[in-house]
Amino acid sequence: MPTLRDPTKRRLERIIDTTYYLLILVAFYLFMRYAFWLVFPFMFAFFLAAIMQRPMNFAHRKFKMKKKFTAVMLVLLFYLVIVSIIAALGMRLWASATNFASFLTEQVQNLPDLVISLAERASELTRWLPASMRDSLDTWLSYNVIVPMTYGEDGALTSLVSNIDFAWFRAPVSGVLSFAGRIPAMAVAVVITVITSFFMTIGYDDIVRFIKRQLPQKRQDALSAAKRILFSSLGKLLKAYTIIMVSTAGQVAIGLTIMRLLGIYNGSYLWTIVAVVAVLDFLPAVGAGFVLTPWALYSLIMGQFWLALGLILIYVTITIVHQIVEPKVMAANLGLPPVVTIAAMYMGLQLFGIIGILLAPILMTLLKVLNDEGVIKIWK
């Protein structure tokens, strides 16, 4: 028979449960904010060891190979593939950067002609102004731009450059120098990750048994369920982002190919541009506009109106499709409503940066499935 103390007891239990979950969220936030990269080498090594267990056990059963030897060979093969991919991309990127540097050098050498062309174009575009204003503008352009560029020779370029405020350039340079200063620490982290991967892959079973011994049976079941759901969610997330990147690459490729057939775009490196835009579009802080918008603006300045319009249309199409497709693809693969997916990605981005937008949907999926299976109780 219920007593008067039952409502009070239930409220107290809710308060305790709420406080418990809030403390977990605070601990997770502090860990992601301040300790994630500190322990990332060991987390990655353990994650890689968990992935390698299935092929390692298969090779042990099928070919009677020793587990330690198989573990070493699999980890070595994994890192060889990664290094090969990075080397191939680095060589391609270096070649593209060299060609782009040559292009920039040529553009800088042609800067006086470009400035004169822009001044003449600005003069043409102001024909609708009253005669007095038009004459004043033409006079200013002639004395301050056209004449110095025409007769100043090398001194014109020097004068122009000397008048440019390069204060805005300090932030990118500081970022590059800061990154360069972290290279030794990153190299040490990479070496530790590789070495730890070998040891954790070999001793994975012992590590798992040690962790389980520290937990009661109920928590062991929850841990096993969390592991199963985590790997399933990661596979689905990878599939979702692959679909989004392929969609972006396809839109850029189709758009540039159509413009090439129409004679609007005659440049080279089509597939390099497609790959770069697709990768940048994957990064929330950058996006496809990082390439397409400056390219369209430059084309417009150079008088290539149709190329600029085509690039803008490609960018608008990517943006619209991205906003429509991404939530649906993420929701379909992760089993979350689109609104929850968008909210999780936004909050992850705001709290933890780019890594947050990748981890937040996985965390939400993990919580949802664990709650649905009764491992934890957060909502009904």
SVG drawing of the C-alpha trace seen along z (x, -y; Angstrom):
<svg xmlns="http://www.w3.org/2000/svg" viewBox="-2 -69 63 93">
<polyline fill="none" stroke="black" stroke-width="0.4" points="0.0,0.0 1.5,-3.4 2.5,-5.7 2.8,-9.5 6.6,-9.1 6.4,-7.4 6.1,-10.7 9.0,-12.2 11.1,-9.2 10.4,-9.2 11.3,-12.9 14.5,-12.3 15.4,-9.5 14.8,-11.8 17.0,-14.5 19.8,-11.9 19.5,-10.5 19.5,-14.0 22.5,-15.1 24.3,-11.9 23.8,-12.5 24.6,-16.2 27.9,-15.2 28.6,-12.8 28.0,-15.5 30.2,-18.0 33.0,-15.3 32.6,-14.6 32.8,-18.3 35.9,-18.8 37.5,-15.7 36.8,-16.7 37.9,-20.3 41.1,-19.7 42.2,-16.0 41.0,-14.6 44.2,-15.3 46.3,-14.4 45.0,-10.8 44.1,-10.6 47.2,-8.5 46.2,-5.8 42.5,-6.0 43.3,-5.7 45.6,-2.8 42.9,-1.0 40.3,-1.7 42.7,-0.3 43.3,2.7 39.6,3.4 39.2,3.1 42.0,5.5 40.6,8.3 38.2,9.7 40.8,10.1 43.4,11.2 41.1,14.0 40.1,14.9 43.7,15.4 44.4,17.3 41.5,19.7 41.8,20.0 45.6,20.2 46.7,21.2 48.9,18.1 50.1,16.9 48.1,14.0 51.2,11.9 52.6,12.3 49.3,11.5 48.7,8.5 52.1,7.0 51.6,7.7 48.1,6.1 49.1,3.0 52.2,2.6 50.1,3.0 47.6,0.4 50.2,-2.2 52.0,-1.4 48.7,-2.1 48.1,-5.3 51.7,-6.5 51.3,-5.6 48.1,-7.6 49.5,-10.6 52.7,-10.5 50.6,-10.3 48.4,-13.1 51.3,-15.2 53.1,-14.8 50.0,-15.7 49.4,-18.7 53.0,-19.8 52.8,-19.7 49.5,-21.6 51.0,-24.2 54.1,-24.6 51.9,-25.3 49.7,-27.7 52.8,-29.5 53.9,-30.0 50.4,-31.2 50.5,-33.8 54.0,-35.0 52.6,-35.6 49.6,-37.4 51.8,-39.6 54.0,-40.5 50.8,-41.4 49.4,-43.4 50.0,-46.9 48.0,-45.8 45.3,-44.4 45.0,-47.5 44.8,-49.7 42.1,-47.4 40.1,-47.6 40.4,-51.4 39.2,-51.6 36.3,-49.2 35.3,-51.3 35.4,-54.4 33.1,-52.7 30.7,-51.6 30.3,-55.2 28.9,-56.6 25.5,-57.0 26.8,-59.5 26.5,-63.2 29.2,-64.8 30.9,-66.6 31.2,-63.5 32.3,-61.4 35.0,-63.9 36.3,-64.1 36.4,-60.3 38.2,-60.0 40.7,-62.6 41.4,-60.8 41.8,-57.4 44.1,-58.9 46.5,-60.7 46.5,-58.1 46.2,-54.8 46.6,-54.8 49.5,-57.3 51.6,-55.8 51.1,-52.3 51.8,-53.4 55.0,-55.4 56.1,-54.3 57.5,-50.9 59.0,-48.9 58.5,-51.8 54.8,-51.7 54.5,-48.2 56.8,-49.0 54.7,-52.1 51.4,-50.1 52.7,-47.3 54.1,-49.8 50.7,-51.3 49.0,-48.0 48.2,-47.3 49.4,-43.8 48.1,-43.8 45.4,-41.3 48.2,-38.9 49.5,-38.6 46.8,-36.1 47.4,-33.5 51.2,-33.8 50.9,-33.5 48.8,-30.4 51.3,-28.8 54.2,-29.6 52.2,-28.2 51.5,-25.0 55.2,-24.7 56.1,-25.0 53.8,-22.1 55.3,-19.8 57.9,-18.2 55.1,-17.4 52.9,-16.0 55.8,-13.8 56.3,-12.4 52.5,-11.8 52.6,-9.9 55.5,-7.7 53.8,-6.9 50.6,-6.1 52.3,-3.7 54.2,-1.9 51.2,-1.7 49.1,-0.3 51.4,2.7 51.3,3.4 47.5,2.9 46.7,5.0 48.8,7.9 47.5,7.5 43.9,6.5 42.3,9.5 44.2,8.9 43.3,5.2 39.6,5.9 39.6,8.6 41.3,6.2 38.7,3.5 35.8,5.9 37.2,7.2 36.8,3.7 33.1,3.6 30.0,5.4 28.3,7.8 25.6,5.2 28.2,2.6 30.0,5.2 26.9,5.8 26.5,2.1 30.1,1.8 29.7,4.6 26.5,3.0 28.2,-0.4 31.1,1.1 28.8,2.8 26.7,-0.3 29.8,-2.5 31.3,-0.5 28.0,-0.2 27.5,-4.0 31.0,-4.8 30.4,-2.6 27.1,-4.4 28.6,-7.8 31.4,-7.0 28.9,-5.9 26.9,-9.1 29.8,-11.4 31.0,-9.4 27.6,-10.0 27.8,-13.7 31.4,-14.1 30.5,-12.1 27.5,-14.2 29.5,-17.4 32.2,-16.1 29.6,-15.1 28.0,-18.5 31.3,-20.3 32.4,-17.8 29.1,-18.1 29.1,-21.9 32.7,-22.3 32.2,-19.7 29.1,-21.5 31.0,-24.8 33.9,-23.2 31.5,-21.8 30.0,-25.3 33.5,-26.8 33.1,-28.8 35.8,-27.0 39.0,-26.1 41.3,-25.4 43.0,-22.2 43.2,-20.3 39.4,-19.6 39.6,-16.5 42.1,-18.2 39.6,-21.0 36.8,-18.6 38.7,-16.7 39.8,-19.8 36.3,-21.3 34.8,-18.0 37.3,-17.7 36.9,-21.4 33.1,-21.0 33.5,-18.2 35.1,-20.7 32.4,-22.8 34.7,-25.7 35.7,-26.0 33.2,-24.7 33.2,-24.7 32.9,-28.5 36.5,-28.8 37.5,-27.9 34.4,-28.8 33.7,-32.3 37.2,-33.8 37.4,-32.1 34.1,-33.5 35.0,-37.0 38.4,-36.9 36.6,-35.7 34.1,-38.6 37.0,-41.1 38.7,-39.7 35.6,-40.1 34.7,-36.4 31.1,-36.9 29.7,-33.5 32.4,-31.6 31.7,-33.7 28.0,-33.0 28.6,-29.3 30.8,-29.1 28.2,-30.9 25.5,-28.6 27.6,-25.6 28.2,-27.0 24.5,-27.8 23.5,-24.3 26.0,-22.7 24.7,-24.8 21.1,-24.0 21.7,-20.3 23.9,-20.1 21.3,-21.7 18.6,-19.3 20.6,-16.1 23.0,-16.1 20.3,-16.0 18.4,-13.3 21.4,-11.2 22.7,-11.5 19.3,-10.7 18.7,-7.7 22.1,-6.2 22.2,-7.0 18.6,-6.5 18.1,-10.0 15.4,-12.6 16.8,-15.3 16.2,-18.0 18.2,-16.1 21.0,-15.4 21.2,-19.1 21.1,-20.2 23.8,-17.6 26.1,-18.7 25.7,-22.4 26.3,-22.0 29.2,-19.7 30.7,-22.3 30.2,-25.2 31.6,-23.2 34.5,-21.2 35.1,-22.5 35.4,-20.2 36.0,-17.1 32.7,-17.9 30.6,-17.8 31.9,-14.3 31.5,-12.9 28.2,-14.6 25.9,-12.5 27.7,-9.3 27.2,-10.2 23.5,-10.9 23.1,-7.6 24.9,-5.8 22.7,-7.3 19.5,-6.6 20.3,-2.9 21.5,-2.3 18.3,-4.0 16.1,-1.9 17.8,1.3 17.3,0.5 21.0,0.3 20.5,-3.2 17.4,-5.3 17.5,-8.9 14.1,-9.4 11.0,-7.4"/>
</svg>
